[in-house]
Amino acid sequence: MTATIHALSNLLSDGAAAFADQDMTIGLKSNIARDALKRASDFKTVADCIFEAMANAYEAYDMGQTPKVWLEIKRNGKDTTVIIRDKGVGMCSAKGLVRFFSLHLKTERRENGLNMRGYNGTGKIAAFKYAGRMQVETVKDGLRNTVVLTSDILEQAARDEVQPRAQFLVKDQPTTDESGTTITITKIKKGFGFGAETMRDIRTKLAFEQMMWMKNAEIYFNDELVAPETIKSTEQWSIQSECGNFAGTIYYNEDRPYLHELPAVYMSAGRVFLAREQFGMEGKRFRQNVHVDVGTTEEWAAEHFYDRREAFVSESRDLKLKLNNNPEAQAYADFVTVEVEKVMAELDRREDERRRQTMSEFQAKLERDLSKLFSNLVLLQGGTTSQVDRTEREDVISEQIVKLHKQEQKKGEGKQKTTLINFEFTDLPEDQQFQIDYVSKRIKLNRQFPTLKALSLFTDSAAYQIASVETASAAFCDLLAHNTVNEAFADKTPSIAEVLEMHSEVSAKVRNLAATITPELYVRCAKAAELNA
């Protein structure tokens, strides 16, 4: 009996369990209609939903063609109609439309390595976030097909737990019209208006996405050509690999950090968007001010990437690059990392030089003291100070700090990230007390904030030092509480109440922790005041 069970177990683990008897298997089922409605509800805005349809239309063109996509939003009283049209390859009834109305299924273009962005297969139903009816009219190889899917069909199928079925209005009708697809979305739901703000959001989204990955396209919104958003920068660097396969541009904006998804490395292969990465930017001081756009030659893409996309990109929306056992992808990543790190190092060098020239020695020393002081709090958190007798605390803490600093410095020689905190004085908008980079643990204290600005003529005084300590302590508590909460909920999605409760508890603990060491600087301030009296 044991031998029989063991043999059956091996058969199952090898993926070869093929039983003729249906009673010996259990089919896995899914309520696809409910899944579709849930996926649609996950999209955040109308602009996001419309962009999904625009992206699909953009990808409907063959390599070598210039993608042209038209978006028309017509309003007639209370009724609104959204139309997305392309002149791409079109879809046939037997295969193309079947795949179009399937979730999580590989498209033919994906199998051929031609998709140019994420491919979870859910963007096509995004319209049901804000509308109740979607009509797809498509022409391919001289045949026209028109199919309709409504939210009523999806909701009824969800209730009945059956597969929803889109309805053909026209099937395989001969036509002389050119190939292409038109999607018409109607029956806009209550609460989803298309006022001036929504229209601006749509235009902004289309301009931004053209800049990021929907390149070399012509996008029309109500018959007006939408120009791609330009990447604003104060400085640019062109990069080129020695082998000639990779090239790109690194953009740096000294005036203000980039927003949204821009602070990243955008990688393409030929004309196909490949991945969004942080190669060479992780933990760097100026990573929010840097955007990287890099690509490959068409020849490299044809040889190594086309028809092999699955080997390069992970099965996730963020499109991370696969590096394991892929020397071509690793070479691409190595090139980007080296070039970006060079720029990051140069930006750090410049900033340090600028700050040395513009900052008083007192402020520079204060920065160092604050950085060391609050780094000690990080290193000693976890109850170390409370376990030390009050009369021995200062000597024991000093000894532990020296030991821990040596350990951290040794770690820093490798690839591990240091836990040390860095403070720096800088100029920010007056209403901003400080600015925190939670990843690299860098805290900028605003010299223009009223508390410090009022003492700007007395930067070498004890009063300025006390004000700086108070500001630094508030920023430190914010930093540690934020990172602790993030780590606690890293593997799950908490409720707002859970986050607020933990943040409150952690903040109280951090404030108490700060109170064990910050008095050291207050004592120094008092002594300095006595000497100057």
C-alpha positions in Angstrom: 0.0 0.0 0.0 2.8 2.4 1.0 4.6 1.7 -2.3 1.4 2.5 -4.3 1.0 5.8 -2.5 4.6 6.7 -3.1 4.3 5.9 -6.8 1.2 8.0 -7.1 2.9 10.9 -5.3 5.8 10.8 -7.7 3.5 10.7 -10.7 1.7 13.8 -9.5 4.9 15.7 -8.7 6.2 15.0 -12.2 3.1 16.6 -13.7 2.1 13.4 -15.4 -1.1 12.6 -13.6 -3.5 12.0 -16.5 -6.6 10.1 -15.3 -9.3 8.9 -17.7 -11.7 8.7 -14.8 -13.2 12.2 -14.2 -14.1 11.2 -10.7 -10.4 11.2 -9.8 -9.9 15.0 -10.7 -11.3 18.3 -9.4 -11.6 21.2 -11.9 -10.5 24.6 -10.7 -13.1 27.2 -11.4 -13.2 31.0 -11.4 -16.1 33.5 -11.5 -14.5 35.4 -14.5 -17.3 38.0 -14.6 -16.8 39.0 -11.0 -13.1 39.0 -11.6 -13.5 41.4 -14.6 -15.7 43.8 -12.6 -13.2 43.8 -9.7 -10.3 44.4 -12.1 -12.2 47.3 -13.7 -12.9 48.9 -10.3 -9.2 48.8 -9.4 -8.3 51.5 -11.9 -8.1 54.8 -10.1 -9.3 57.5 -12.6 -11.1 57.9 -15.8 -7.9 59.1 -17.4 -6.2 55.8 -16.4 -9.1 53.8 -17.9 -9.0 55.6 -21.2 -5.3 55.3 -21.4 -5.5 51.5 -21.2 -7.6 51.5 -24.4 -5.3 54.0 -26.0 -2.3 51.8 -25.1 -3.9 48.7 -26.7 -4.6 50.7 -29.8 -1.0 51.9 -29.9 0.2 48.3 -29.7 -2.1 47.3 -32.6 0.5 48.3 -35.2 3.2 46.2 -36.7 6.9 46.9 -36.3 8.1 49.6 -38.6 4.7 51.4 -38.7 4.0 54.7 -37.0 1.2 54.1 -34.5 -1.7 56.6 -34.9 -4.5 56.6 -32.3 -7.5 58.8 -32.2 -9.5 59.6 -29.1 -12.8 61.4 -29.4 -15.0 62.4 -26.5 -18.4 63.6 -27.6 -21.0 65.2 -25.3 -24.6 65.5 -26.2 -26.5 67.0 -23.2 -26.1 64.5 -20.4 -24.9 61.7 -22.7 -21.2 61.2 -23.3 -19.5 58.9 -25.9 -15.9 57.9 -25.8 -14.3 56.6 -29.1 -10.8 55.2 -29.5 -9.8 54.4 -33.0 -6.6 52.9 -34.7 -5.6 51.8 -38.1 -3.5 48.9 -36.9 -3.7 45.2 -37.8 -7.3 44.6 -36.7 -8.7 41.4 -35.2 -10.4 38.4 -36.8 -13.5 36.7 -35.3 -11.9 33.3 -34.8 -8.8 34.3 -32.9 -8.2 38.0 -32.4 -11.5 38.9 -30.8 -11.5 35.8 -28.7 -8.2 36.8 -27.2 -9.3 40.4 -26.8 -12.2 39.4 -24.6 -10.0 37.0 -22.5 -8.4 38.0 -19.3 -4.8 37.0 -18.5 -4.4 35.3 -21.8 -1.3 35.8 -24.0 -2.1 37.8 -27.1 -0.6 36.8 -30.4 1.5 39.9 -30.4 2.8 39.0 -26.9 3.8 35.6 -28.2 5.7 37.3 -31.0 7.4 39.6 -28.5 5.8 42.7 -29.9 3.9 44.1 -26.9 5.5 47.3 -25.8 4.3 47.5 -22.1 2.7 45.6 -19.3 0.6 42.6 -20.3 -1.6 41.5 -17.5 -4.5 41.3 -19.9 -7.0 43.4 -17.8 -6.8 46.9 -19.4 -9.4 46.0 -22.0 -12.2 45.9 -19.4 -11.1 49.2 -17.6 -14.0 51.0 -19.3 -16.4 49.3 -17.0 -15.0 51.4 -14.2 -16.9 54.4 -15.5 -19.3 53.1 -18.3 -21.9 50.4 -18.9 -21.4 49.5 -22.6 -18.4 48.8 -24.8 -18.6 48.2 -28.5 -15.6 46.8 -30.5 -15.7 47.2 -34.3 -12.7 45.8 -36.1 -11.6 45.1 -39.7 -9.0 42.5 -40.6 -8.3 41.0 -44.0 -11.4 42.4 -45.6 -13.8 41.2 -42.9 -15.7 43.3 -40.4 -16.7 42.2 -36.9 -18.7 44.2 -34.3 -19.0 42.9 -30.8 -20.8 44.4 -27.7 -20.2 43.7 -24.0 -22.2 45.5 -21.3 -21.9 45.7 -17.5 -25.4 44.1 -17.4 -24.0 41.0 -19.1 -21.1 40.9 -16.6 -23.2 41.4 -13.6 -25.7 38.8 -14.6 -23.0 36.3 -15.3 -21.4 37.0 -11.9 -24.7 36.3 -10.2 -25.3 33.1 -12.2 -21.6 32.1 -11.8 -21.3 31.4 -15.6 -18.9 32.6 -18.2 -20.0 36.0 -19.6 -20.4 36.1 -23.4 -20.0 39.3 -25.5 -22.5 39.6 -28.4 -21.8 39.7 -32.1 -23.7 42.4 -33.9 -21.8 41.8 -37.2 -19.7 38.8 -37.9 -17.3 38.3 -40.8 -19.0 40.8 -43.0 -17.0 41.5 -46.3 -15.8 45.1 -46.6 -13.3 47.2 -48.5 -12.4 49.3 -45.5 -8.8 49.3 -44.3 -7.8 47.3 -41.2 -8.2 48.8 -37.8 -10.3 48.9 -34.7 -12.8 51.3 -33.2 -13.9 51.0 -29.5 -17.0 53.0 -28.6 -17.8 53.4 -24.9 -21.3 54.7 -23.8 -23.7 54.6 -20.9 -21.4 56.6 -18.6 -22.1 55.8 -14.9 -23.5 58.3 -12.5 -20.7 60.2 -10.8 -18.3 60.0 -13.7 -18.5 63.3 -15.5 -16.3 64.6 -18.3 -15.8 68.1 -17.2 -12.9 70.4 -17.8 -10.8 68.8 -15.1 -11.2 65.3 -16.4 -10.4 66.4 -19.9 -7.2 68.0 -18.7 -6.3 64.9 -16.8 -6.8 62.8 -19.9 -4.6 65.1 -22.0 -1.9 65.2 -19.3 -1.9 61.4 -19.0 -1.5 61.0 -22.8 1.3 63.5 -23.0 3.1 61.9 -20.0 2.8 58.3 -21.3 4.0 59.3 -24.7 7.1 60.8 -23.1 7.7 57.6 -21.0 7.1 54.7 -23.4 4.4 55.3 -26.0 7.1 56.7 -28.3 7.1 57.6 -32.0 3.4 57.8 -32.1 0.7 60.3 -33.2 -2.0 60.7 -30.6 -5.0 62.8 -31.4 -7.5 64.0 -28.8 -10.7 65.5 -30.4 -8.7 65.9 -33.7 -5.9 67.8 -32.0 -2.4 66.3 -32.0 -1.2 65.7 -28.4 2.5 66.5 -28.1 4.6 64.4 -25.7 5.5 66.0 -22.4 9.1 67.0 -22.4 11.5 66.0 -19.8 12.6 69.2 -18.0 16.2 69.2 -17.0 19.0 71.5 -16.1 21.6 69.1 -17.4 21.9 66.0 -19.6 24.4 63.4 -20.3 24.5 61.1 -23.4 25.7 57.6 -22.7 26.9 55.0 -25.2 28.3 51.5 -24.6 31.6 50.5 -26.0 30.0 47.6 -27.9 27.6 50.1 -29.5 24.5 48.1 -28.5 23.2 50.4 -25.8 22.7 54.2 -25.7 20.6 56.7 -23.9 20.3 60.0 -22.0 20.5 60.8 -18.3 18.5 63.8 -17.3 19.1 65.9 -14.2 16.8 68.6 -12.8 18.6 70.7 -10.2 15.6 72.9 -9.6 13.1 70.4 -8.3 12.6 66.6 -8.0 10.8 64.7 -10.7 7.3 63.6 -9.9 5.3 60.4 -10.3 7.2 57.6 -12.1 10.0 59.7 -13.6 12.8 59.1 -11.1 13.8 55.8 -12.7 15.6 54.1 -15.5 13.4 53.4 -18.5 14.8 50.7 -20.7 13.7 49.8 -24.2 14.8 47.2 -26.7 14.5 48.5 -30.2 11.0 50.2 -30.3 9.7 48.0 -27.5 9.4 49.3 -23.9 11.2 46.8 -21.8 11.5 47.6 -18.1 11.4 50.3 -15.4 14.3 49.9 -13.0 16.5 51.7 -10.4 19.9 50.5 -11.7 22.5 52.7 -10.2 20.0 54.9 -8.4 19.2 52.9 -5.3 19.6 54.9 -2.1 21.4 57.8 -3.9 20.9 61.4 -2.7 19.8 62.8 -6.0 17.8 59.9 -7.4 14.5 62.0 -7.3 16.2 64.5 -9.5 17.4 62.0 -12.1 15.5 60.3 -15.0 17.2 57.9 -17.4 16.0 56.9 -20.9 18.1 54.2 -22.5 17.6 51.8 -25.4 19.2 49.3 -27.7 19.9 49.2 -31.4 17.3 47.5 -33.6 19.8 44.9 -34.6 20.5 43.9 -30.9 16.8 43.7 -30.2 16.1 41.6 -33.3 18.9 39.2 -32.3 18.4 38.9 -28.6 14.9 40.2 -27.6 12.2 39.9 -30.2 10.4 36.5 -29.8 12.1 36.1 -26.4 10.4 38.7 -24.2 9.4 36.1 -21.6 13.2 35.6 -21.0 13.7 39.3 -20.3 10.7 40.6 -18.3 9.0 39.3 -15.2 5.3 38.5 -15.2 4.3 41.6 -13.3 3.0 45.1 -14.0 6.1 46.8 -13.0 8.1 45.0 -15.7 11.3 44.2 -13.8 14.2 42.9 -15.9 15.1 39.2 -15.5 18.8 38.9 -14.9 19.3 35.3 -13.8 20.9 33.1 -16.5 20.4 35.9 -19.0 23.8 37.3 -20.1 22.3 39.7 -22.6 20.0 41.3 -19.9 22.8 41.3 -17.4 25.1 43.2 -19.8 22.4 45.7 -20.5 21.9 46.2 -16.7 25.6 46.5 -16.0 26.0 49.2 -18.6 23.2 51.2 -17.2 24.3 50.8 -13.6 27.9 51.9 -14.3 26.8 55.0 -16.2 24.2 56.1 -13.7 26.5 55.6 -10.8 29.1 57.8 -12.4 26.5 60.6 -12.7 25.3 60.1 -9.2 28.8 60.3 -7.8 29.5 63.5 -9.8 26.2 65.1 -8.4 27.3 64.1 -4.8 30.8 65.6 -5.4 29.3 68.9 -6.7 26.9 69.2 -3.8 29.5 68.6 -1.2 31.8 71.2 -2.8 29.0 73.7 -3.1 28.0 73.2 0.5 31.6 73.6 1.7 31.8 76.9 0.0 28.5 78.3 1.2 28.1 77.0 4.7 29.7 78.3 7.8 32.0 76.0 9.7 29.6 76.1 12.6 26.7 74.9 10.5 28.9 72.2 9.0 29.9 71.0 12.4 26.3 71.1 13.6 25.3 68.9 10.6 28.0 66.4 11.6 26.9 66.4 15.2 23.2 65.9 14.3 24.0 63.1 11.9 26.2 61.3 14.5 23.7 61.9 17.3 20.6 60.6 15.6 22.6 57.8 13.9 23.4 56.6 17.4 19.7 56.5 18.2 19.2 54.2 15.2 22.0 52.0 16.2 21.0 51.8 19.8 17.2 51.4 19.4 15.7 48.3 20.8 16.1 49.1 24.5 19.9 49.2 24.9 20.0 52.6 26.7 17.2 51.6 29.1 19.2 48.6 30.2 22.2 50.7 31.3 22.5 52.0 34.8 22.0 55.8 34.8 25.4 56.5 36.4 27.2 54.3 33.9 25.1 55.1 30.8 27.3 57.7 29.2 30.5 55.6 29.2 28.7 52.4 28.2 26.8 54.2 25.4 30.0 55.7 24.1 31.7 52.4 24.0 28.8 50.7 22.2 28.5 53.5 19.7 32.1 53.2 18.7 31.8 49.5 18.3 28.5 49.8 16.3 29.9 52.5 14.1 32.9 50.3 13.2 30.5 47.5 12.3 28.4 49.8 10.1 31.5 51.3 8.4 32.7 47.8 7.7 29.3 46.9 6.1 29.5 50.1 4.1 32.6 48.8 2.3 30.4 46.2 0.6 27.0 46.4 -1.0 24.9 46.5 2.2 23.1 49.7 3.0 24.1 51.6 6.0 21.6 52.6 8.7 23.3 55.9 9.5 21.3 59.1 9.1 22.6 62.2 7.4 21.4 65.7 8.2 22.0 68.8 6.0 20.9 72.4 6.1 19.4 73.6 2.8 16.9 76.1 1.4 13.3 74.8 0.9 10.0 76.6 0.6 9.2 78.5 3.8 6.2 76.3 4.8 8.3 73.2 4.7 10.1 72.5 8.0 12.2 69.6 6.6 12.4 67.1 3.7 13.0 63.4 4.2 14.4 60.8 1.9 13.1 57.7 3.6 15.1 55.3 1.6 18.6 56.8 1.9 17.8 58.3 5.4 18.8 61.8 4.4 17.0 64.7 6.1 17.2 68.2 4.8 16.5 70.9 7.5 15.1 74.1 6.0 17.1 77.2 6.7 14.1 79.3 5.4 11.6 77.8 7.9 10.6 80.6 10.3 12.2 79.0 13.4 15.7 78.9 11.8 15.2 81.9 9.5 14.6 84.2 12.5 18.1 83.1 13.8 19.8 83.4 10.4 22.1 86.2 11.8 23.1 84.1 14.8 23.9 80.7 13.1 26.9 80.3 15.4 24.8 80.8 18.6 23.5 78.3 21.2 19.9 79.4 20.2 20.4 78.3 16.6 21.8 75.0 17.8 18.8 74.4 20.1 16.3 75.3 17.3 18.2 72.9 15.0 18.1 70.1 17.5 14.3 70.5 17.9 13.7 70.5 14.2 16.1 67.5 13.7 14.3 65.6 16.4 10.9 66.1 14.8 12.2 65.0 11.5 14.0 62.0 13.0 10.7 60.8 14.7 8.9 61.1 11.4 11.6 59.2 9.5 11.8 56.3 12.0 8.0 56.0 12.5 7.4 56.0 8.7 10.0 53.3 8.0 9.0 51.1 10.9 5.3 51.1 9.8 6.4 50.4 6.2 8.4 47.4 7.3 5.6 46.1 9.6 3.1 46.0 6.7 5.5 45.1 3.9 3.8 41.8 3.2 0.1 42.7 3.7 -2.3 45.5 2.9 -3.4 47.1 6.2 -6.5 49.1 7.0 -6.2 52.9 7.6 -7.0 52.3 11.2 -4.2 49.7 11.6 -1.7 52.1 10.0 -2.8 55.0 12.2 -2.7 53.0 15.4 0.8 51.6 14.7 2.1 55.0 13.6 0.9 56.5 16.9 2.5 53.8 18.9 5.8 53.9 17.0 5.9 57.7 17.1 5.6 57.7 20.9 8.3 55.0 21.2 10.6 57.0 19.0 10.0 60.3 20.8 10.9 58.5 24.1 14.0 57.1 22.5 15.1 60.5 21.2 14.7 61.9 24.7 17.4 59.6 26.0 20.2 61.1 24.0 19.2 64.6 22.6 19.8 66.2 26.1 23.5 65.7 25.3 23.3 68.6 22.7 21.1 70.7 25.0 23.8 70.5 27.7 26.4 71.6 25.1 24.1 74.6 24.2 23.8 75.6 27.8 27.5 75.5 28.4 28.1 77.5 25.2 25.7 80.1 26.4 27.5 80.3 29.8 30.8 80.9 28.1 29.4 83.7 25.9 27.6 85.4 28.8 
